[in-house]
Amino acid sequence: MDNFLINNKKLELNDWLLDITIALGAFVFACAQLMLTSTVTFSADEMFYHMMGIVEVAPRASGYVALALVTFPLVLRRKFSWPVFIFVLIIFIGTQSILRGYSFSILGPMIALYTLARERGRNEAIVATVIAAVALITLVRGGIQSSNLSFLTKAQNITFLVGAALGGFSVRTH
């Protein structure tokens, strides 16, 4: 029987290699998204960037460190589903609030929530999804200047998280 903090399921070397690959892939994807959304070099829509409060420079090292903190713990997500989910969610919310002006990917919390739903089951997936949604609604204080765009970004991120939870639970029940 698994307890709340540790999944007692034995992971083989291939499982760990897959988890490392997923964490690195999430980091690379999030870095690419950060770079593409942080500069007007790739988009001519400067007004949109201004409304979003997105800076028009290449991201600083702190942005990439934040992404590493949100994605690298995913290596441990199958063994420590709840701790990894909570840690990744807290770091994601913190980066949204502290490093204003950057658009960070919700991919880390999505993967953590998917895994939690797949490994732990429906009730825990519902609780985790509600925690994430409430946290995103109440705690994220990003640099978006428009309240409408802020609402849309939060709604989009919550939709992605709900989809990840449903996907994880679907794989579990299949």
BELVENQUI-V286974 format. One line per field, one symbol per residue. ss: DSSP state (a for helix, b for strand, c for the rest). psi: psi as a letter, one per 20 degrees, with the letter a starting at -180 (. if undefined). burial: b if it has 24 or more other ideal C-beta (glycine too) atoms within 12 Angstrom, else e. A space follows every 50 residues. Layout:
ss: ???
psi: ???
burial: ???
//
This chain:
ss: ccccccccccccaaaaaaaaaaaaaaaaaaaaaaaaaccaaacccaaaaa aaccccccccaaaaaaaaaaaaaaaaccccaaaaaaaaaaaaaaaaaacc ccccccaaaaaaaaaaaaaacaaaaaaaaaaaaaaaaaacccccccaaaa aaaaaaaaaaaaaaaaaaaaaaac
psi: pqahhppjppprghgghghgggggghggghggggghijqjhipjmhgggg hijpqlrqqrhhghgghghhhhiihjhhhmgggggggggggggghhhgmq iqoqqjgghggggggghhhhrgghggghggggggghghhpmajphphghg ghgggghhggggggghgghghgh.
burial: eeeeeebeeeeeeeeeeebeebbeebbebbbebbbebbbeeeeeeeeebe ebbbeeeebeeebbebbbbbbbbbbbbbbbbbbbbbbbbbbbbbbbeebb bbbbbbbbbbbbbbbbbbbbeeebbeebbebbbebbeeebebbbeeeeeb eebbeebbebbbebbebbbeeeee
//
